[in-house]
């Protein structure tokens, strides 16, 4: 009887696999023939909500939308350098980091938007020759004012660059993009375009050129070295997501997994060739899921993995002679403190025309002209703090943050960890970590989970959130301890919460056949038949 069931399952598996591959190949072929591309955009919250169901579908669900390839003269062929180095990265080119910090797309399928502007931000750093300029460009401007570029259901970097460049109605009648401060990101494509600053055109930064090409490994490398970071598409699955939130070493890389589809867009900054790696090396990339993914929001991806470079790559250029930069302030908030205790504020700025002057407005009718002032609040409350920086040419730019001031502070409560205390080797288990703060403060979560030290605090989580879901699978038998604690913005930490987990030595279903475990996940009834 078991043999009959096994033959039936093999037949079902082969049929399903052939059908799936056929559909995927058809999708790619039709995309190429019709000059259309399809982006399935994952929607993620601002927090590390790792939530994957038994079918491998992400929550929130994957969104799918088709966009016409709007680029004039569309796809080009790129020259290839003959002598490419084994390693190159704009993260440490000539000993300096030319990238900008990773951001979070939030609950909106706008990875295409973040990838397009993330590449442009670094190109601006490179062309200006100011490594710490780090312009923070407005993704909300693209969503609200350049709607033909895409939406929270998907879009594309090539269309984004096209409409940033175009002086037409689709391009908001101007060439350029504005800073984040002019139009803060709200993860909402229904925000009207007129919600930006009234004087937004004073801060309009133009682009000089853009394009797309069908990439090979050497073509991508050449374009990165010649022009700067660029955007590429890939496919995100459950393995990649869990890996990214549990692997934070800059030398780690996601191993090869074949995939024909795409559903996500990223920025690529460099590469490393390594003959010990199956596909010969990996790409150095930036995601848009916040700084707790990978190493500070960056990650490494083995060549050809997860559909990488199966569709066109996009690049953008910028001419520093076209724009005289305002100073770029960095307010470094939010800030937290107690009544009648000093709060130290830290201001920074970058730009073309030094030196800078600083002006702080603390939101309680108090001000300071120091760069890093200390201020004491006398009343509990939430204060809007603004830093205005003026350069030597008289140009100014402001950035806002918040200061939360309390009378007293209590440490957070000890978290609770819910989940199975006994797991089966090779099978995923759910773990639900819940936490709260008696003062209602946002919290940071530190999880020493699954025998892997994360070395980072995740968050902050707003008071109404208070939970983290993690889906994990142990590959080896043994005894493990899941640990978690939280910290409030004032530095007070909770006690550790622990859960002991045992993975016993027993015969798991995935030893019956190497692919059977995944098939049982998709068709649970097979577990009872076997």
C-alpha positions in Angstrom: 0.0 0.0 0.0 2.8 2.4 0.9 4.5 1.6 -2.4 1.3 2.5 -4.3 0.9 5.8 -2.5 4.6 6.5 -3.2 4.1 5.9 -6.9 1.0 8.1 -6.9 2.8 10.9 -5.1 5.7 10.7 -7.6 3.3 11.0 -10.5 1.5 13.9 -8.9 4.8 15.7 -8.1 6.2 15.3 -11.6 3.0 16.5 -13.2 2.9 19.5 -10.9 6.5 20.3 -11.6 6.2 20.1 -15.4 3.1 22.2 -15.3 4.7 24.9 -13.2 7.9 25.0 -15.3 5.8 25.2 -18.4 3.8 28.2 -17.1 6.9 30.0 -15.9 8.7 29.6 -19.2 5.6 30.8 -21.0 5.5 33.9 -18.8 9.1 34.7 -19.5 8.8 34.2 -23.3 5.6 36.3 -23.5 7.3 39.0 -21.5 10.2 39.2 -23.9 8.0 39.1 -27.0 5.6 41.8 -26.0 8.1 44.1 -24.4 6.1 44.0 -21.1 7.4 43.1 -17.7 5.5 41.9 -14.7 6.4 42.9 -11.1 4.7 41.0 -8.2 5.3 43.3 -5.3 5.6 41.9 -1.7 4.0 44.1 0.9 5.8 44.3 4.2 5.2 46.3 7.3 7.8 48.6 8.9 8.5 45.9 11.4 10.1 42.5 11.1 6.9 40.5 10.7 8.2 37.2 9.4 5.0 35.4 8.5 4.8 32.6 6.0 2.0 30.1 5.6 2.2 26.5 4.6 2.0 27.2 0.9 4.9 29.6 1.0 2.7 32.6 0.4 3.8 35.8 2.1 1.5 37.8 4.4 0.5 40.3 3.4 -0.3 38.6 0.0 1.9 39.1 -3.0 0.4 41.7 -5.4 0.7 41.4 -9.2 0.4 44.1 -11.7 1.6 44.6 -15.3 3.1 47.8 -16.6 4.1 48.7 -20.1 7.8 49.2 -20.6 7.7 53.0 -20.9 11.4 53.5 -21.6 12.1 55.3 -24.9 14.2 53.0 -27.1 13.6 50.6 -24.3 16.3 47.9 -23.9 19.9 48.4 -24.9 23.0 46.3 -25.2 25.8 47.2 -22.8 29.6 47.0 -23.4 31.6 44.6 -21.2 35.0 45.3 -19.7 37.5 42.6 -20.5 39.5 42.8 -17.2 36.9 42.8 -14.4 38.2 42.6 -10.8 37.2 39.7 -8.6 35.7 42.1 -6.1 34.2 45.5 -6.4 31.7 47.3 -4.2 30.5 50.9 -3.8 30.1 50.1 -0.1 33.9 50.3 0.4 35.2 51.8 -2.9 38.6 53.3 -2.1 37.9 52.7 1.5 34.7 54.7 1.7 31.0 53.8 1.7 29.1 55.6 -1.1 25.8 53.9 -0.4 22.9 55.4 1.5 21.0 53.8 4.5 18.5 51.1 3.8 14.8 52.2 4.3 11.5 50.4 4.7 8.8 50.3 2.1 6.2 49.6 4.8 2.8 48.1 4.0 3.0 49.1 0.3 4.3 47.2 -2.7 6.8 49.9 -3.6 10.1 48.1 -3.7 10.5 49.3 -7.3 10.3 52.9 -6.0 12.9 52.4 -3.2 15.2 50.6 -5.6 15.1 53.3 -8.2 15.7 56.1 -5.7 18.2 54.1 -3.7 20.4 53.7 -6.8 20.0 57.4 -7.7 21.0 58.5 -4.1 24.3 56.6 -4.4 24.9 57.9 -7.9 24.5 61.4 -6.6 27.1 60.7 -3.8 29.5 59.4 -6.4 29.0 62.2 -9.0 29.2 64.9 -6.3 32.3 63.3 -4.8 30.8 63.8 -1.3 30.7 60.4 0.4 28.5 61.4 3.3 26.1 63.7 1.3 23.6 60.8 1.5 20.5 62.5 0.0 17.2 61.1 1.2 14.9 61.3 -1.8 11.1 61.2 -1.6 9.5 57.9 -2.6 6.2 59.4 -1.7 6.7 62.0 -4.5 7.0 59.2 -7.0 3.9 57.4 -5.7 1.8 60.6 -5.5 3.1 62.8 -8.4 4.4 60.3 -10.9 1.5 57.7 -10.8 2.4 56.1 -14.2 5.6 54.9 -12.6 3.6 52.5 -10.4 1.6 52.1 -7.2 1.5 50.1 -4.0 0.5 47.2 -6.2 3.8 47.3 -8.2 5.8 49.3 -10.7 9.2 49.5 -12.2 12.5 51.5 -11.9 12.7 52.1 -15.6 9.3 53.8 -15.6 10.3 55.7 -12.5 13.4 57.2 -14.2 11.4 58.0 -17.3 8.8 60.0 -15.5 11.3 61.7 -13.2 13.0 62.9 -16.4 10.0 63.8 -18.5 8.7 67.4 -18.7 5.1 66.2 -19.4 2.0 65.7 -17.4 3.1 62.1 -16.5 6.3 63.6 -15.2 4.6 66.4 -13.2 5.9 68.9 -15.9 9.4 68.9 -14.6 12.7 66.9 -14.6 13.6 66.0 -11.0 13.0 64.4 -7.7 12.6 66.2 -4.3 14.0 65.4 -0.8 12.2 63.2 1.7 11.6 66.2 4.0 9.5 67.9 1.3 7.2 64.9 1.0 7.6 62.3 3.8 6.9 58.7 2.9 3.4 57.4 4.1 3.3 54.0 2.3 0.1 55.2 0.6 -0.4 55.8 -3.1 -3.7 57.7 -2.6 -1.9 60.7 -0.9 -2.5 63.7 -3.3 0.5 65.3 -5.0 -0.3 68.7 -3.6 0.5 67.4 0.0 4.2 68.2 -0.6 5.9 71.5 0.4 4.6 74.6 -1.4 8.2 75.5 -2.4 9.1 72.0 -3.5 10.5 73.2 -6.9 13.3 74.9 -5.0 14.6 71.5 -4.1 14.1 69.7 -7.4 17.1 67.5 -8.3 17.2 66.6 -12.0 18.6 63.4 -13.6 20.7 63.6 -16.8 20.2 60.1 -18.3 18.7 56.7 -17.7 18.3 53.3 -19.4 17.7 49.6 -19.2 19.4 46.5 -20.5 19.1 42.8 -20.5 21.9 41.8 -18.2 24.5 39.2 -18.1 26.8 38.8 -15.1 29.7 40.7 -16.8 27.3 43.4 -18.2 26.0 44.1 -14.7 29.5 44.3 -13.3 30.7 46.6 -16.1 27.7 49.0 -15.6 28.2 49.1 -11.9 31.9 50.0 -12.2 31.3 52.5 -15.1 28.2 54.2 -13.9 27.3 53.2 -10.3 24.7 51.1 -8.5 21.8 49.9 -10.5 18.5 48.1 -10.0 17.7 44.4 -10.7 14.7 42.1 -10.2 14.5 38.9 -8.2 12.0 36.4 -6.7 11.4 36.5 -2.9 10.4 33.2 -1.3 10.1 32.1 2.3 13.6 30.8 2.5 15.1 34.1 1.5 12.9 36.1 4.0 13.8 33.9 7.0 17.4 33.8 6.0 17.6 37.6 5.8 16.2 38.2 9.2 18.4 35.6 10.9 21.7 36.1 9.0 23.5 39.4 9.7 27.1 38.7 8.8 28.4 40.7 5.8 30.2 37.6 4.6 27.0 35.5 4.5 25.3 35.0 1.2 22.0 33.4 0.1 22.8 30.2 -1.7 21.5 29.4 -5.2 17.9 28.5 -5.7 16.5 28.4 -9.2 13.5 30.5 -10.0 11.8 31.7 -13.2 9.5 34.4 -11.9 10.2 37.8 -10.3 8.4 39.6 -7.6 10.8 42.1 -6.0 13.2 44.9 -7.0 16.6 45.7 -5.3 19.7 47.9 -5.7 23.0 46.2 -6.6 26.2 47.8 -5.5 28.9 45.3 -6.3 30.0 41.7 -6.4 32.5 39.1 -5.2 33.9 36.2 -7.3 34.6 33.1 -5.3 35.4 29.8 -7.0 34.3 27.9 -3.9 30.7 29.1 -4.4 28.6 26.9 -6.8 27.8 29.7 -9.2 31.1 31.4 -8.8 30.3 34.3 -6.5 27.6 36.7 -5.2 26.1 40.1 -5.7 26.1 42.8 -3.0 22.6 44.3 -2.7 20.4 46.6 -0.7 16.8 45.7 0.2 13.9 47.9 1.2 12.7 46.1 4.4 14.5 48.3 6.9 18.0 47.9 8.6 17.2 44.7 10.5 17.2 42.6 7.3 20.6 41.2 6.5 23.5 43.4 7.5 22.0 46.9 8.1 19.5 46.3 5.3 22.1 44.9 2.8 22.5 41.3 1.7 24.6 39.1 -0.6 22.9 36.9 -3.3 24.6 34.0 -5.2 24.9 34.6 -8.9 21.8 33.6 -10.9 19.8 32.8 -7.7 16.1 33.6 -7.3 15.5 34.8 -10.9 18.2 37.5 -10.6 19.1 39.1 -14.0 16.2 37.2 -15.8 14.7 40.6 -16.6 16.1 44.0 -17.5 18.4 46.0 -15.2 17.9 49.8 -14.9 20.5 52.5 -14.4 20.4 56.3 -13.9 22.9 59.2 -14.2 23.2 62.6 -12.6 25.2 65.7 -13.6 26.5 67.6 -10.6 26.7 70.8 -12.7 22.8 70.7 -13.0 22.1 71.3 -9.3 23.6 73.3 -6.5 22.8 71.3 -3.4 21.2 72.6 -0.3 22.8 71.3 2.9 21.5 67.9 3.9 20.7 68.0 7.7 20.7 64.8 9.8 18.6 65.3 12.9 19.3 61.7 14.3 16.0 61.3 16.1 13.7 60.4 17.7 14.8 61.4 21.2 13.5 60.1 24.6 13.9 61.6 28.0 12.5 62.3 31.5 11.2 65.6 32.9 14.0 67.8 34.4 16.7 65.5 33.0 18.9 66.7 30.1 18.4 65.3 26.6 21.4 65.5 24.3 20.6 66.2 20.6 23.1 65.4 17.8 23.1 67.3 14.6 25.0 66.6 11.4 25.0 68.0 7.9 26.6 67.4 4.5 26.8 69.5 1.4 28.9 71.4 -1.1 29.4 74.7 0.7 30.9 74.5 4.2 31.0 75.6 7.0 27.4 75.1 8.3 25.4 76.8 11.0 22.9 74.9 13.1 19.6 76.1 14.6 17.5 73.8 16.8 13.9 74.4 17.8 13.0 72.1 20.6 9.2 72.6 20.3 8.8 74.2 23.8 9.7 77.8 22.8 13.4 77.0 23.4 16.1 77.1 20.7 19.9 76.6 20.4 22.6 77.4 17.8 24.9 74.6 19.0 25.5 71.6 16.8 25.0 69.1 19.6 23.0 70.9 22.3 21.7 69.6 25.6 18.1 70.6 26.5 15.9 69.9 29.6 12.1 69.8 29.3 10.0 70.8 32.3 6.7 69.2 31.2 5.8 65.7 30.1 4.7 65.5 26.4 5.6 64.8 22.8 7.5 67.6 21.2 8.3 68.3 17.5 12.0 69.1 17.2 13.3 70.8 14.1 17.0 71.2 13.0 17.7 73.9 10.3 21.1 73.9 8.7 22.4 76.8 6.6 25.5 76.5 4.4 28.1 79.2 3.5 26.1 80.3 0.5 23.0 81.1 2.6 21.0 78.0 1.5 19.0 76.3 4.3 17.3 73.0 4.8 15.3 71.7 7.8 14.5 68.3 9.1 12.1 67.3 11.9 11.9 64.6 14.5 10.2 64.1 17.8 11.1 64.1 21.5 9.1 62.0 23.9 9.4 63.2 27.5 8.0 61.3 30.5 7.7 61.9 34.3 9.1 58.5 35.2 10.1 55.3 33.4 9.5 51.7 34.3 11.3 48.8 32.6 9.3 46.8 30.0 7.5 43.6 31.1 9.1 40.3 30.4 8.0 39.0 26.9 6.1 35.8 26.4 7.1 33.2 23.9 4.5 30.8 22.6 5.2 27.9 20.3 6.0 24.2 20.3 8.6 22.9 22.7 9.2 19.9 20.6 10.0 20.2 16.9 10.7 17.7 14.1 13.9 18.0 12.2 13.3 19.7 8.8 9.8 21.0 9.7 8.9 24.6 10.3 7.5 25.7 13.7 5.7 28.9 14.6 6.9 31.1 17.5 4.9 34.1 18.7 6.8 36.7 20.9 4.5 39.2 22.5 5.7 42.2 24.6 4.5 45.4 26.2 5.7 48.4 28.2 3.8 49.7 31.3 4.5 53.3 30.2 3.2 52.7 26.7 6.6 53.4 25.1 7.8 51.8 21.8 10.0 48.8 22.3 13.0 47.2 20.7 13.2 43.4 20.5 16.4 41.4 20.9 16.0 37.7 20.1 18.7 35.1 20.8 16.7 32.5 19.1 17.3 29.1 17.6 20.9 28.9 18.7 21.7 32.0 16.5 22.8 35.3 18.1 21.1 38.1 16.2 23.4 40.8 17.6 20.8 43.5 16.8 17.8 45.1 18.4 14.8 45.0 16.1 12.4 47.9 16.1 11.2 50.2 17.4 7.7 48.6 17.6 4.9 51.0 18.4 3.0 50.3 21.6 -0.1 49.0 19.8 2.0 46.4 17.8 3.7 44.4 20.6 4.3 41.1 18.7 6.7 39.3 16.5 5.9 36.1 14.6 8.8 33.9 13.5 8.6 30.7 11.5 11.7 28.5 11.9 13.1 25.1 11.0 15.9 23.2 12.7 18.2 21.1 10.5 19.8 19.1 13.3 18.6 17.2 16.3 19.4 18.6 19.7 18.2 20.9 22.5 17.7 24.6 21.9 16.7 27.6 23.8 14.6 30.4 22.3 15.3 33.7 24.2 13.9 37.2 23.8 14.0 40.4 25.7 12.9 44.0 25.0 14.3 47.4 25.7 12.5 50.8 25.8 13.9 54.0 24.3 15.3 55.1 27.7 17.6 52.0 27.8 15.6 50.0 30.4 15.6 46.3 29.5 13.2 43.5 30.5 14.2 40.2 31.9 14.9 37.4 29.4 12.0 35.2 28.3 13.0 31.6 27.4 11.5 28.6 25.8 13.3 25.2 25.7 12.9 23.4 22.4 13.9 19.8 21.7 14.4 18.3 18.3 14.4 14.5 19.0 16.0 11.8 17.0 13.2 10.3 15.1 12.3 9.4 11.6 10.9 12.5 9.9 8.7 12.4 6.8 11.3 14.3 4.8 13.7 11.3 5.1 11.1 9.2 3.1 12.0 11.2 -0.1 14.0 14.4 -0.3 11.1 16.3 -1.9 8.3 14.7 0.1 8.4 17.1 3.0 7.6 20.1 0.8 4.9 18.2 -1.0 3.3 17.2 2.4 3.3 20.9 3.3 1.2 21.6 0.2 -1.1 18.6 0.6 -1.4 17.9 4.4 -3.7 14.9 3.8 -0.7 12.9 2.5 0.8 12.9 6.0 -2.1 10.9 7.2 -2.0 8.5 4.2 1.7 7.8 4.9 
